[in-house]
Amino acid sequence: MEASLAGRAAVITGGSKGLGFATANRFAASGADVAILARTQSTLDEAVAEISKTAKGRVLGVSCDVAKAEETPAAYDKVVSAF
């Protein structure tokens, strides 16, 4: 069964590699707007490019270390303004 996530948005931490990447890729292919967060911008850029190949929604990469509470408000603001 194929689920449509059109009109939905997701924020996925650790979204540039591994399980986070796989989740972001699947959500985007199902129509969701997806923001992936990770620490390294170059890795994010590569992940966004790869996910965008099959995405039906928008894909955004935001550099953020969620282990540092002071970085999360700026990441939140970027995602909200984009979506």
Residue, then its C-alpha position, 0 to 999 in steps of 0.5 A: m500500500e502506498a501512502s501519500l504524504a502530500g501537504r505534510a512536512a517532516v523534520i528528520t534529525g540525522g537525515s544525511k546518512g543511514l536510517g535518517f536518510a532512508t526515512a527522509n528519502r521515503f517521506a519525500a518520495s511519498g510527497a512530504d516536504v522534508a527538512i533534514l538536519a545534520r552537523t556537516q553542510s557538505t554531507l547535507d548538500e549531497a543528501v539533499a541532491e540525492i533525495s531530490k531525485t525522487a522527491k515529490g515534495r520540497v527538500l531542505g538541508v539545515s546544518c544543526d547539531v541537535a545535541k547543542a540546544e542553542e543551535t535548535p532555534a535557528a534550525y527551527d526558524k529556517v524550517v518554518s520559513a521554508f515550509 
